[in-house]
Amino acid sequence: MHIRELVDIAIDEDARSPCLWVPSEHFDALCQALERKPNVVGAIIYRKKTIRAGEPYSDVTTRRPD
C-alpha cells in the first residue's frame, strides 16, 4: 500500500482531526505523490488537513507524537 492510500484511510477514519502526522521517512514520497511542496512551517495541506512529518518509523496518525 502506498503512503497516499494510508493517508487517505487515516483521514477517512478520523475526519474531525485537523492534523495528520506521517513518518518522516515517507513525508517526501507523500509530497511527490500529491505534487506539493511543504509550506514555510514544513507542512502540506491535503483534503483540508495539515499534514506534517512525524517521528521516524512511526505510524500514520492523527494524534500528535510525544
NORTABEL-V68410 format. One record per residue. N is the residue number from 1. RES is the residue in one small letter. SS is DSSP state (2 for helix, 1 for strand, 0 for the rest). PSI is psi in whole degrees, -180 to 180 (none if undefined). D_CENTER is the distance of its C-alpha to the mean C-alpha in Angstrom with 1 decimal. Layout:
[[N,RES,SS,PSI,D_CENTER] [N,RES,SS,PSI,D_CENTER]]
This chain:
[[1,m,0,136,14.7] [2,h,0,159,12.3] [3,i,2,-35,8.6] [4,r,2,-39,8.4] [5,e,2,-41,10.7] [6,l,2,-40,8.9] [7,v,2,-43,6.0] [8,d,2,-42,9.1] [9,i,2,-46,10.9] [10,a,2,-40,8.8] [11,i,2,-43,9.1] [12,d,2,-36,12.7] [13,e,2,-30,13.5] [14,d,0,72,12.8] [15,a,0,-22,13.4] [16,r,0,-16,14.7] [17,s,0,133,11.9] [18,p,0,-20,11.1] [19,c,1,159,7.9] [20,l,1,135,4.8] [21,w,1,132,4.7] [22,v,1,140,4.1] [23,p,1,137,7.8] [24,s,2,-32,9.3] [25,e,2,-12,11.3] [26,h,2,-5,8.8] [27,f,2,-43,6.9] [28,d,2,-39,10.2] [29,a,2,-38,10.5] [30,l,2,-44,7.4] [31,c,2,-42,9.1] [32,q,2,-41,12.3] [33,a,2,-35,11.6] [34,l,2,-7,10.7] [35,e,0,47,13.5] [36,r,0,159,12.1] [37,k,0,148,12.5] [38,p,0,148,11.0] [39,n,0,-168,13.4] [40,v,0,-36,15.9] [41,v,0,4,13.9] [42,g,0,20,11.2] [43,a,0,159,8.5] [44,i,1,155,7.9] [45,i,1,127,8.9] [46,y,1,127,8.3] [47,r,0,44,10.6] [48,k,0,25,11.6] [49,k,1,145,8.4] [50,t,1,122,7.4] [51,i,1,127,4.0] [52,r,1,161,5.4] [53,a,1,130,6.6] [54,g,1,-160,8.2] [55,e,0,150,11.5] [56,p,0,146,12.7] [57,y,0,30,13.4] [58,s,0,-178,11.6] [59,d,0,162,10.1] [60,v,0,121,6.8] [61,t,1,156,7.9] [62,t,0,1,8.6] [63,r,0,134,11.2] [64,r,0,131,11.5] [65,p,0,147,12.4] [66,d,0,none,16.2]]
